[in-house]
Every structure is written in structure tokens, then in C-alpha cells.
Amino acid sequence: MIMIMVINGPNLNLTGERETHLYGNATLNEIKEMLEERAEKLGAKVDFRQSNHEGVLIDWVQESREGFQGVIINPGALTHYSYALRDALVAASTPVIEVHLSNIHAREEWRSRSVISPVCLGVICGLGPQGYLLALEALVKMSVVEGGA
């Protein structure tokens, strides 16, 4: 079975409550349920996680090296400055797609720079929860083509 780890960073536990004009009304749990449902239809499984602590995210990225065919990561604000998280993604060598609920390029200038993007297969931003679903579909299709299933 194709296993995809979904990692959500700081403050994403408040999704659906905070700044809904930017991040939408869907809660993180609703996004998780949408992903689990889609994964089942695709013959995959998601391991959905969230932490407000950078070191925990790094531990999870390192864990993804064993038994996961891909990672979907929404690093939250860590996107813009966490070289430690970036280095962990490089070391893990697991295919990664970066996702953001809001369009980081249409916001404050400092948000448009990601230190994570250069080490990812792709980036999806501004599409709300749909971005997670698109990332899941891409990783599953790539795993099947590469014989990861």
C-alpha cells in the first residue's frame, strides 16, 4: 500500500478558526478526513500529523524515510526560515510536495520566499484544502509509475 505522510506545522491546528479570509473555514480535521477518503479511493493511506514544534516536524521528516512513498508538508511560518527542516527534507530523500492554503505570493513580501520549495518536487499554494488533495493525487500517481505500490 502507498503510504503518504502529511505534516502540518505551527498554528495549523487553528485552521478554520483563525484568519478564515486567508485560510478558509475548513478545519484541519476536516482536511484530514477529506484526504483519508481520497486516499482510500486511490488505494493509499495517509498518516496525518500536526505540531507547533519545529523539532517534532524534523523527527517526522526523518521517520518518513522508512515506509513512506511521499510527504505532503505545510510548514506554516517555518516555510520562510527553517533551514533545519529543509536539511531534514534533503536527508530524508522522500518525495515531497509543499502545500499552503493561502497564496503565499499574494501576501506580505517575506511570505513569498520559501526555503523549503527548492528541495520539493512541487509547490501548491492558494487553493485551500484542494491543494492537499492535488498533492496526494500527484504523489500516489508518481509512486505507481515508479513502482512504489
N, C-alpha and C positions, 0 to 999 in steps of 0.2 A: 504494500500500500504506500502511496505517495504521502509523505509527511511534510507539512509546511508549518514552520514556527512563525507566529505573529507576535511581534514585540512592540509594545506601546510605551512611550516614555513619559516624562514628567507632565503632570496636570491633565493627562488624557483621561484619567479616572473621572474628571468633571465634565467630560463631553456630554452635550445635551443640556447642560446647566449653565455653563459659562460662555459668554460671548456667542450666543447662538446665531447672531447675524454673520459671524465668520465661520463657525464650525458646524452649524446646523443643530437640529433638535434631536437627532438620533443619539441615544446613549451608547456608551462603549459596550454594554451588554447586548444591546440591540444589534450593533455591528457584529459582535461575536456570533450571535445567533444567525444572522444573515450569512456569514462566512461558513459556519458549520453546515448550514443547509446546502449551500452551493458546493462545498467540498464533497459532501456525501453524493451529490449528483454527478460529480466529476470523478468519483472513485478515489477520493483523497481524504485526508484528515488534517485538521488544524489544531495546533497547540497554541492557544491564545493567552497572552500574558500582558501585564501592565505593572510598571513600577515607577516610583518617583525618584529612584536612586540609581545613579549612573553605574556604580559598581555592579549592581544586580543585573542591569542590562548587559554589561560586558560578560558577566558569568553566563548569561543565557546565550549570547552570541557564541561563546566558546563551546557551550553544550551542543549547539546546532551542528557541530562538526560530525557528530555521530547520530545517524539515523534520520536525518532531515535532508530532504532534497532541495529545500529552499527556505528563505527567510523573507518575510514582509516586515519592514520596520518603519514605524512612525516615531522618530526620535524626539519629537516635540522640540523644545528650545535647544536641546543638545545638538540638534542639526547644525547649528551655527558655530559651535566652538569645541565640540568633544573630539579631540584628536585621539583620545584613548579608545573611544567607541569605534572610531574609524579604523584604528590599528587592529582592534579585535575583529572587525569585519574582514579585513585583509587576511589576517592569520587564519580565520575560520575556513576560508576558501569555499564557502557555501554560496550559491547564487542568491543575490539579494535584490529586492525591489524596494525602493524608498517611497513611502506614501505620506501625503499630507492632505488633511481635509480641506484646508483653505489654499488659495493660490498664493504661495509664499512670494511670488514675483510681483504681485499686485499690492503688496503691503509695505511696511517700512523697509527702507533700503537694506538695513542689516539683516533682515529676514530672507532676502533673496540669495544670500550666499550660504551654500551648504558645503561643509567639509566632508559630508557623508556621500553625496552624489557621485563624486569621481570614482568611488570604489563599488558602485552598484551597477547592475545590468540596465536599470532604468529607473525613472522617477515619474510618479503620477501625483499631480497636485491640483487642487481646486475643484475636484469632482465629488467632494464629500465622501460618504461611505462607499459609493460606487468605485472609487479608486482602489479600495481594498479588494473588491470583487474582481476588478480587472487584473490586479496584481496576482491574485490567486489563480485565475484562469491562465495567465501567461506562464507562471511557474509550473503549473501542472502540465500544460502542453509541452513546455520545454523538457520536463522530466520524462514524459512519454517518448518524445522524439529521441532523446539521448539515452533511452533505455533505463531510466531510473525507476520505472514502475515495477 
